[in-house]
């Protein structure tokens, strides 16, 4: 190889590396938009997502839950969300439900409550009562967040359903001595 | 340039092979986390009323083996009852749902492992309705394609141990299964899918 050809090849290699570096730096690999597609709704709205339709039918509160392991009390209250889910395409085996209050705190349902999802069959209205243990100031503005999978909601449909709890409703919901037994998730009968 | 090409000819020939090997060696995760995670390969197929034969490879603690059987879907219809261990029982479903019964004749040697099979119905919109032993209030057979009390051999799950059949649970060489799957009344069921391990399945097109 002649000297000019060697220098030319060296310049070509450096140029290729520079182009590669420029492309790498220009592509937003570190900042890929992975936000879920949020489907918003309120109580009674059938929120449509690509893997399921979700409806919050009602919310109520309890002072303790009656479980097979005995009564489970709380210094706060159990906010119980009645949901109806219809899975599309495939059964819905492990959806994630959490509660978000108006200051952004997130509440998960605790296995202590005895709540357990059982896989929703495709096309069947599937009813569950999901308990969240909350303090009084979490009631107002609470929103149910429903996603397909607890570990991964990237670019997936997520429902955010406003439970419609106004400041005036808080005292009524908080003032309860009710003991509730939660049925397992099951087929909705009209 | 010619000299360069000649000097590097073996390296240049090896380059595409190396690229294929490098990509292939990294494809294991694609196989494990994507390909194997759904029904993707229609390994056997046929229509309602015809025998569909399938030799499905699988592995258990005895090594790599196969299961061979043939199945004929003889009926597929909406129903209000399903077979429980006490005989036919009312499904008692809401009005928007119905039971969908698939009647299947099976033929297999009694030593074939058919234990643990799974079944789903497919509708014309791509919804997959999985068989559940518990159809609302009725408890059906656990496995949709073997006789409940005569499932035949189970796969071996302990190294060095042969496959076993519980005494009295030997499977006949011909039998009929009638599993019921709960589906929306509006669904148009088009296919029956039968499988053990994903991604391979057997598909029968319904009339």
Interface residues (C-beta under 8 A of the other chain):
Chain A: X1 X88 X89 X90 X91 X121 X122 X123 X124 X125 X187 X188 X189 X190
Chain B: X3 X4 X93 X94 X95 X96 X97 X126 X127 X128 X129 X130 X132 X136 X182 X183 X184 X187
